[in-house]
């Protein structure tokens, strides 16, 4: 599969084995963030994809792909406004900007990191919750097996593909207390990408 995608969400450099995907096993608060990014990609490319457009509720808000962690998404480029209900006291994980490429892409396995480096050379990422800055970290996976589901945005055959991912991510391990919050993230990265995502999070 010869694909690469840009997204809004956050990052930390880490190496480890893949986390269980929808395994029924609870995720600990000391999550392997590299493994979460790998699982996040499978979630994000599954149709109906949370990367696509504006929405209020519905299947694209179903971010509990990993037990104990709730995923949110950016876009493949451009702005979006969304409203989702999120469980209280559950870790949140999302990218501000990220990228993956498979082993048939040019310059693999450096292509993802080169993309992120170019984005950062052209602009500043941001992530805020009710106007307060959130910590953004960089996460690079190294080679991993990307699990492509049967229903995916590429219309590619289901299966495992060797890929690498790099990006800037936000991880809130304690989650949020009940209430309503405004989450905003993204950035203008020149000719690389521009995206501004606003979530209204209803935490219950």
C-alpha positions in Angstrom: 0.0 0.0 0.0 1.6 3.2 -1.1 0.0 5.8 1.1 1.0 8.7 3.4 -1.5 10.8 5.5 -1.2 14.0 7.4 -3.2 14.5 10.6 -3.6 16.8 13.6 -2.6 15.2 16.9 0.7 15.0 19.3 4.1 13.0 19.9 7.0 11.4 22.1 10.0 9.4 21.0 9.6 5.8 22.2 10.3 2.2 21.3 8.1 -0.8 22.3 5.8 -3.6 21.3 2.3 -2.9 20.0 -0.6 -2.4 22.5 -3.6 -4.6 22.4 -6.2 -3.3 20.0 -9.8 -3.7 21.2 -8.5 -6.6 23.2 -10.7 -6.2 26.3 -7.6 -5.7 28.4 -7.5 -2.5 30.4 -4.8 0.0 29.4 -2.6 1.2 32.2 -1.9 4.8 32.8 1.8 4.2 32.1 0.9 3.6 28.4 3.4 2.8 25.8 2.8 5.9 23.7 4.5 4.5 20.6 2.2 1.5 20.7 -0.8 3.9 21.1 0.2 5.7 17.9 0.3 2.4 16.0 -3.2 1.5 17.3 -4.4 5.1 16.6 -3.6 4.8 12.9 -5.8 1.7 12.6 -8.6 3.5 14.3 -8.2 6.7 12.2 -8.2 5.0 8.8 -11.3 2.8 9.6 -14.5 4.0 7.9 -16.3 6.0 8.9 -13.0 7.8 9.5 -12.8 10.4 12.3 -10.4 12.3 10.2 -13.1 13.5 7.8 -15.1 16.7 8.3 -17.2 18.3 10.9 -19.5 16.2 13.1 -21.6 16.1 16.3 -21.6 12.7 17.9 -22.0 9.5 15.9 -19.6 6.7 15.0 -16.7 9.0 14.3 -16.7 10.0 18.0 -16.2 6.4 19.1 -12.6 6.9 20.3 -12.5 4.0 22.9 -10.5 1.8 20.5 -8.1 0.9 23.2 -9.6 0.1 26.6 -8.7 2.9 29.1 -7.7 5.4 26.4 -9.9 7.7 24.2 -8.7 8.7 20.8 -9.4 12.0 19.0 -8.5 12.9 15.4 -7.3 15.8 13.3 -7.9 15.9 9.6 -6.0 15.0 6.4 -5.7 18.8 5.9 -8.0 21.7 6.6 -10.1 22.8 9.5 -12.9 21.0 11.4 -15.4 21.6 14.2 -16.7 18.6 16.2 -18.6 17.8 19.3 -18.0 14.4 21.1 -19.0 12.9 24.4 -16.0 11.5 26.3 -15.9 9.3 29.4 -14.6 11.0 32.5 -11.2 10.1 34.0 -10.2 8.3 30.8 -6.8 9.1 29.2 -7.0 11.2 26.0 -4.6 10.8 23.1 -4.5 12.7 19.9 -2.0 14.1 17.3 -1.5 17.8 16.5 0.2 16.8 13.3 1.4 13.3 12.2 2.4 11.2 9.2 2.9 7.7 8.2 4.4 5.9 5.2 4.8 2.3 4.2 7.9 0.5 3.1 7.2 1.1 -0.6 7.4 4.9 -0.2 10.5 6.8 -1.3 13.1 7.4 1.4 11.5 4.8 3.8 12.0 4.7 6.8 13.0 8.4 7.0 10.0 9.8 5.1 7.8 10.3 8.1 10.4 12.0 10.2 11.4 14.2 7.2 7.9 15.3 6.8 7.5 16.3 10.4 10.8 18.1 10.4 9.7 20.1 7.4 6.4 20.9 9.0 8.2 22.2 12.1 10.6 24.3 10.0 7.6 26.0 8.5 5.3 26.6 11.5 4.4 26.2 15.1 2.0 23.6 16.5 -0.5 24.4 19.2 -2.8 22.6 21.5 -5.0 24.2 24.1 -7.8 23.1 26.5 -10.1 26.0 27.5 -7.4 28.3 26.4 -4.6 26.7 28.5 -1.6 25.3 26.6 -1.2 21.5 26.6 2.1 19.7 26.5 3.0 18.5 23.0 5.5 15.7 22.6 7.1 14.0 19.6 6.6 10.3 19.0 8.4 8.3 16.3 7.6 4.6 16.0 10.3 3.1 13.9 9.1 0.2 11.7 5.8 -1.4 12.8 3.0 -3.5 11.4 0.1 -1.2 10.4 -3.1 -3.2 10.7 -5.4 -2.1 7.8 -9.1 -3.1 8.5 -11.5 -4.3 5.8 -13.3 -1.0 5.7 -10.6 1.6 5.3 -10.2 5.1 3.7 -7.7 3.8 1.1 -9.9 1.0 -0.2 -6.8 -1.1 0.3 -6.8 -4.9 0.9 -7.1 -5.6 4.6 -4.0 -6.9 6.3 -0.7 -5.9 7.9 1.7 -3.4 6.2 5.2 -2.4 7.3 5.1 1.3 8.1 6.7 4.1 10.1 5.1 7.0 11.8 6.2 10.3 13.3 4.3 13.1 14.7 3.5 15.5 17.5 1.0 14.2 20.1 -0.8 15.2 23.2 -1.4 12.6 26.0 -3.6 13.4 29.0 -3.2 10.3 31.1 -5.7 11.2 33.8 -8.4 12.4 31.4 -10.9 15.0 32.4 -13.4 15.5 35.1 -17.1 15.8 34.2 -18.0 19.0 32.4 -17.8 20.7 29.0 -14.4 21.7 27.5 -13.1 23.4 24.4 -10.1 21.6 22.9 -8.2 23.3 20.0 -5.1 22.1 18.1 -3.3 22.3 14.8 -1.1 24.8 13.2 -0.1 26.5 9.9 2.9 24.7 8.5 3.3 26.6 5.3 3.1 24.5 2.1 3.3 21.3 4.2 -0.1 21.5 5.9 -2.6 23.8 7.6 -5.2 22.6 10.0 -7.2 24.0 12.9 -9.4 21.6 14.9 -11.9 22.5 17.5 -13.6 19.9 19.7 -16.4 20.6 22.2 -15.8 17.7 24.6 -18.8 16.7 26.8 -17.2 14.7 29.6 -19.6 12.4 31.5 
